[in-house]
Amino acid sequence: MLDRRYEGGTLLTEGELAEAVGVSRTPVREALLKLEVEGLIKLYPKKGALVLAVSAQEIADVVETRLLVEEFAVRKAVPAPARLLERLAELLEEQRRRAGEGDLAAVAVTDRSFHAEIVRNAGNEILSKLYDQLRDRQLRMGVAVMEAHPDRIAKNITEHAELLETIRAGDAEAAASCVRRHVSRVKVLVRGEAGSR
């Protein structure tokens, strides 16, 4: 679902998925129930699971929530401890390496991990758990953006490097502005608009 192997509108059965993944139907059934709760699929008894397309409202909701959480978290990250700066630099390098390999799913995971590391550093467990609930939606949207806009991969890496530099420089407001510009672009790009907000 998250790597967009199954597009919105695809109907899947437990048997097909179990065979594709090489497991029994029980863990597939449990995974499908979880995906339905998260709003990624709709289950139809005796028919299968319908993969739901990303809606404009879902995009808007995710971006709005990310902005609220990430702008707050990045302000709290400044001044940043050395371990956070080291971890962000590692993730940035890993993202560059994965992009060079052309592994979009791995790029999306490292992209999301970069942001999650900043949120975790805020030291608010409730906020971290809220942010973690967005994980699957973020990954699905991230892969969608990269598939539709391959040039965005390099731009994301550049924006992450800029964000890291503002955090390293101890400029909380510049870091929050970087986050706002970077995250807001997702809404425009996932909708397929060519904006430069």
Stockholm file with secondary structure:
# STOCKHOLM 1.0

chainA/1-197         MLDRRYEGGTLLTEGELAEAVGVSRTPVREALLKLEVEGLIKLYPKKGALVLAVSAQEIADVVETRLLVEEFAVRKAVPAPARLLERLAELLEEQRRRAGEGDLAAVAVTDRSFHAEIVRNAGNEILSKLYDQLRDRQLRMGVAVMEAHPDRIAKNITEHAELLETIRAGDAEAAASCVRRHVSRVKVLVRGEAGSR
#=GR chainA/1-197 SS CTTSSSCTTCEECHHHHHHHHTSCHHHHHHHHHHHHHTTSEEEETTTEEEECCCCHHHHHHHHHHHHHHHHHHHHHHCSCCHHHHHHHHHHHHHHHHHHHHTCHHHHHHHHHHHHHHHHHHTCCHHHHHHHHTTHHHHHHHHHHHHHHCTHHHHHHHHHHHHHHHHHHTTCHHHHHHHHHHHHHHHHHHHTTCCCCC
#=GC SS_cons         CTTSSSCTTCEECHHHHHHHHTSCHHHHHHHHHHHHHTTSEEEETTTEEEECCCCHHHHHHHHHHHHHHHHHHHHHHCSCCHHHHHHHHHHHHHHHHHHHHTCHHHHHHHHHHHHHHHHHHTCCHHHHHHHHTTHHHHHHHHHHHHHHCTHHHHHHHHHHHHHHHHHHTTCHHHHHHHHHHHHHHHHHHHTTCCCCC
//
